[in-house]
Amino acid sequence: MALEISAKYEPADVPDQEGPEYQDFLWEELCDAALEDVRQSPQLYSFFVVTETKANKAEDLYISAEWPSAEEFARSRLARAL
């Protein structure tokens, strides 16, 4: 995963995935990773979203702060669909 949470944190420091703090924790990590340049003002963030469309219904499946992992995720979805 692009955020590499397990490499950055001890398991005890990560909120429970079922708990209410986990989504906020992930959002903070994503925002930190998406920050373009801390010296810029205003600050710029880049997010890459993989959206899958089936039967004319679009669903956002993956959000990444960096392009390579979003592309890898999209390619893996496409490979499974073929």
N, CA, C and O of each residue as an XYZ file, in Angstrom:
328
protein
N       0.832     -1.184      0.000
C       0.000      0.000      0.000
C       0.874      1.244      0.000
O       1.946      1.257      0.606
N       0.437      2.243     -0.651
C       1.213      3.471     -0.831
C       1.485      4.197      0.479
O       2.534      4.824      0.622
N       0.583      4.129      1.420
C       0.790      4.855      2.667
C       1.809      4.184      3.576
O       2.383      4.845      4.441
N       2.044      2.914      3.408
C       3.033      2.148      4.176
C       2.866      2.339      5.679
O       3.837      2.581      6.395
N       1.654      2.229      6.137
C       1.348      2.445      7.552
C       2.094      1.454      8.432
O       2.616      1.828      9.482
N       2.149      0.191      8.014
C       2.814     -0.818      8.843
C       4.315     -0.572      8.945
O       4.944     -1.008      9.909
N       4.897      0.116      7.972
C       6.322      0.431      8.025
C       6.593      1.668      8.891
O       7.689      1.821      9.429
N       5.611      2.533      9.022
C       5.794      3.779      9.756
C       5.366      3.705     11.217
O       5.837      4.488     12.043
N       4.484      2.776     11.538
C       3.900      2.727     12.882
C       3.981      1.325     13.464
O       3.954      0.324     12.748
N       4.079      1.288     14.770
C       3.921      0.030     15.488
C       2.430     -0.306     15.487
O       1.603      0.605     15.514
N       2.065     -1.585     15.457
C       0.638     -1.938     15.447
C      -0.169     -1.293     16.566
O      -1.331     -0.944     16.361
N       0.415     -1.131     17.727
C      -0.308     -0.533     18.857
C      -0.601      0.952     18.633
O      -1.485      1.508     19.284
N       0.127      1.598     17.725
C      -0.063      3.021     17.464
C      -1.095      3.312     16.379
O      -1.406      4.474     16.116
N      -1.620      2.278     15.756
C      -2.621      2.439     14.696
C      -4.000      2.173     15.300
O      -4.206      1.139     15.936
N      -4.944      3.093     15.107
C      -6.290      2.849     15.655
C      -6.917      1.573     15.082
O      -6.598      1.155     13.969
N      -7.790      0.982     15.843
C      -8.514     -0.210     15.415
C      -9.300      0.085     14.143
O     -10.003      1.093     14.070
N      -9.187     -0.774     13.152
C      -9.868     -0.563     11.873
C     -11.379     -0.490     12.018
O     -12.049      0.099     11.170
N     -11.912     -1.059     13.044
C     -13.353     -1.019     13.284
C     -13.766      0.176     14.134
O     -14.957      0.445     14.290
N     -12.797      0.886     14.678
C     -13.095      1.999     15.568
C     -13.338      3.304     14.825
O     -13.009      3.421     13.645
N     -13.916      4.286     15.516
C     -14.270      5.560     14.886
C     -13.061      6.429     14.512
O     -13.187      7.306     13.657
N     -11.909      6.210     15.122
C     -10.738      7.040     14.847
C      -9.989      6.606     13.588
O      -9.177      7.368     13.063
N     -10.249      5.405     13.104
C      -9.450      4.863     12.000
C      -9.594      5.662     10.713
O      -8.594      5.914     10.041
N     -10.794      6.063     10.356
C     -10.975      6.834      9.127
C     -10.249      8.173      9.200
O      -9.642      8.601      8.218
N     -10.307      8.830     10.340
C      -9.580     10.088     10.514
C      -8.074      9.864     10.414
O      -7.358     10.660      9.807
N      -7.602      8.782     11.012
C      -6.185      8.426     10.938
C      -5.751      8.236      9.488
O      -4.720      8.770      9.077
N      -6.530      7.479      8.707
C      -6.201      7.265      7.298
C      -6.229      8.558      6.500
O      -5.359      8.786      5.660
N      -7.206      9.396      6.748
C      -7.300     10.673      6.027
C      -6.075     11.541      6.319
O      -5.516     12.149      5.406
N      -5.660     11.603      7.571
C      -4.465     12.376      7.929
C      -3.229     11.833      7.215
O      -2.416     12.602      6.703
N      -3.091     10.523      7.182
C      -1.958      9.900      6.497
C      -1.992     10.205      4.996
O      -0.962     10.511      4.395
N      -3.161     10.122      4.409
C      -3.304     10.405      2.982
C      -2.968     11.863      2.688
O      -2.268     12.149      1.717
N      -3.448     12.772      3.499
C      -3.149     14.191      3.296
C      -1.660     14.480      3.457
O      -1.086     15.244      2.681
N      -1.040     13.875      4.456
C       0.401     14.064      4.636
C       1.174     13.574      3.411
O       2.118     14.226      2.965
N       0.772     12.435      2.875
C       1.460     11.865      1.719
C       1.188     12.657      0.440
O       2.017     12.665     -0.470
N       0.044     13.315      0.364
C      -0.359     14.023     -0.854
C       0.186     15.448     -0.947
O       0.088     16.076     -2.001
N       0.754     15.963      0.132
C       1.275     17.320      0.130
C       2.410     17.430     -0.878
O       3.401     16.704     -0.790
N       2.263     18.332     -1.826
C       3.248     18.490     -2.902
C       4.588     19.017     -2.388
O       5.623     18.384     -2.593
N       4.571     20.155     -1.732
C       5.800     20.803     -1.272
C       5.449     21.652     -0.058
O       4.676     22.604     -0.161
N       6.012     21.310      1.074
C       5.663     22.010      2.317
C       6.025     23.485      2.273
O       5.509     24.271      3.067
N       6.910     23.877      1.351
C       7.329     25.276      1.263
C       6.359     26.132      0.464
O       6.438     27.359      0.512
N       5.448     25.509     -0.268
C       4.508     26.265     -1.096
C       3.394     26.867     -0.260
O       2.954     26.305      0.742
N       2.957     28.028     -0.711
C       1.792     28.644     -0.100
C       0.958     29.254     -1.220
O       1.468     30.094     -1.962
N      -0.260     28.878     -1.365
C      -0.986     27.899     -0.562
C      -0.469     26.483     -0.819
O       0.146     26.202     -1.848
N      -0.732     25.621      0.125
C      -0.279     24.238     -0.010
C      -1.101     23.528     -1.083
O      -2.309     23.729     -1.207
N      -0.407     22.691     -1.854
C      -1.058     21.916     -2.903
C      -0.988     20.432     -2.570
O       0.035     19.927     -2.106
N      -2.101     19.748     -2.818
C      -2.186     18.320     -2.562
C      -2.581     17.617     -3.854
O      -3.383     18.137     -4.630
N      -2.015     16.428     -4.084
C      -2.380     15.628     -5.256
C      -2.965     14.299     -4.798
O      -2.386     13.589     -3.977
N      -4.125     13.988     -5.352
C      -4.778     12.716     -5.073
C      -5.113     12.050     -6.398
O      -5.503     12.722     -7.353
N      -4.964     10.755     -6.458
C      -5.307      9.989     -7.643
C      -6.402      9.003     -7.253
O      -6.263      8.252     -6.289
N      -7.485      9.017     -8.011
C      -8.654      8.204     -7.700
C      -8.878      7.205     -8.824
O      -8.867      7.564    -10.001
N      -9.078      5.954     -8.450
C      -9.449      4.927     -9.420
C     -10.953      4.713     -9.292
O     -11.462      4.353     -8.230
N     -11.644      4.942    -10.394
C     -13.096      4.788    -10.437
C     -13.428      3.659    -11.392
O     -12.916      3.612    -12.511
N     -14.278      2.758    -10.955
C     -14.707      1.630    -11.788
C     -16.162      1.849    -12.170
O     -16.992      2.187    -11.326
N     -16.463      1.653    -13.445
C     -17.831      1.809    -13.925
C     -18.341      0.462    -14.427
O     -17.717     -0.175    -15.276
N     -19.475      0.044    -13.894
C     -20.155     -1.185    -14.320
C     -21.616     -0.852    -14.500
O     -22.238     -0.241    -13.632
N     -22.158     -1.257    -15.631
C     -23.581     -1.028    -15.910
C     -23.957      0.436    -15.700
O     -24.986      0.744    -15.098
N     -23.121      1.323    -16.198
C     -23.347      2.771    -16.111
C     -23.374      3.309    -14.678
O     -23.896      4.397    -14.435
N     -22.815      2.553    -13.730
C     -22.725      3.021    -12.352
C     -21.255      3.122    -11.973
O     -20.525      2.133    -12.029
N     -20.818      4.334    -11.584
C     -19.428      4.577    -11.217
C     -19.255      4.461     -9.705
O     -20.099      4.902     -8.926
N     -18.129      3.851     -9.316
C     -17.811      3.706     -7.903
C     -16.329      4.004     -7.704
O     -15.481      3.412     -8.373
N     -16.012      4.918     -6.788
C     -14.619      5.199     -6.445
C     -14.112      4.069     -5.558
O     -14.664      3.807     -4.489
N     -13.043      3.397     -6.020
C     -12.546      2.233     -5.311
C     -11.246      2.474     -4.564
O     -10.974      1.809     -3.565
N     -10.445      3.412     -5.031
C      -9.099      3.559     -4.490
C      -8.658      5.002     -4.602
O      -8.834      5.631     -5.645
N      -8.089      5.525     -3.539
C      -7.533      6.873     -3.545
C      -6.090      6.762     -3.075
O      -5.794      6.126     -2.063
N      -5.204      7.392     -3.829
C      -3.789      7.328     -3.507
C      -3.181      8.717     -3.564
O      -3.660      9.596     -4.280
N      -2.137      8.893     -2.810
C      -1.406     10.157     -2.861
C      -0.335     10.131     -3.936
O       0.291     11.156     -4.206
N      -0.114      8.986     -4.553
C       0.888      8.907     -5.598
C       0.395      8.063     -6.758
O      -0.293      7.056     -6.589
N       0.774      8.515     -7.938
C       0.286      7.942     -9.188
C       0.646      6.472     -9.385
O      -0.235      5.711     -9.785
N       1.880      6.013     -9.133
C       2.204      4.616     -9.442
C       1.310      3.584     -8.755
O       0.936      2.589     -9.376
N       0.963      3.801     -7.487
C       0.117      2.804     -6.814
C      -1.314      2.839     -7.344
O      -1.967      1.799     -7.424
N      -1.806      4.025     -7.708
C      -3.145      4.113     -8.295
C      -3.178      3.397     -9.646
O      -4.136      2.690     -9.959
N      -2.123      3.586    -10.442
C      -2.065      2.903    -11.736
C      -1.975      1.396    -11.551
O      -2.641      0.647    -12.265
N      -1.165      0.944    -10.609
C      -1.036     -0.493    -10.351
C      -2.377     -1.089     -9.928
O      -2.754     -2.170    -10.381
N      -3.087     -0.381     -9.064
C      -4.397     -0.852     -8.632
C      -5.352     -0.939     -9.828
O      -6.052     -1.938     -9.992
N      -5.379      0.103    -10.659
C      -6.269      0.114    -11.831
C      -5.925     -1.024    -12.783
O      -6.818     -1.704    -13.289
N      -4.648     -1.233    -13.028
C      -4.233     -2.317    -13.933
C      -4.629     -3.685    -13.383
O      -5.042     -4.562    -14.143
N      -4.508     -3.871    -12.077
C      -4.906     -5.161    -11.495
C      -6.407     -5.388    -11.615
O      -6.850     -6.515    -11.834
N      -7.194     -4.320    -11.471
C      -8.653     -4.439    -11.653
C      -8.988     -4.791    -13.088
O      -9.853     -5.629    -13.344
N      -8.297     -4.143    -14.036
C      -8.531     -4.418    -15.450
C      -8.143     -5.844    -15.812
O      -8.849     -6.504    -16.575
N      -7.035     -6.321    -15.277
C      -6.578     -7.680    -15.569
C      -7.592     -8.710    -15.078
O      -7.824     -9.718    -15.745
N      -8.192     -8.467    -13.927
C      -9.205     -9.388    -13.400
C     -10.480     -9.364    -14.228
O     -11.195    -10.361    -14.316
N     -10.755     -8.218    -14.830
C     -11.994     -8.059    -15.604
C     -11.892     -8.751    -16.973
O     -12.910     -9.096    -17.573
N     -10.681     -8.948    -17.454
C     -10.507     -9.536    -18.797
C     -10.610    -11.025    -18.800
O     -10.485    -11.650    -19.854
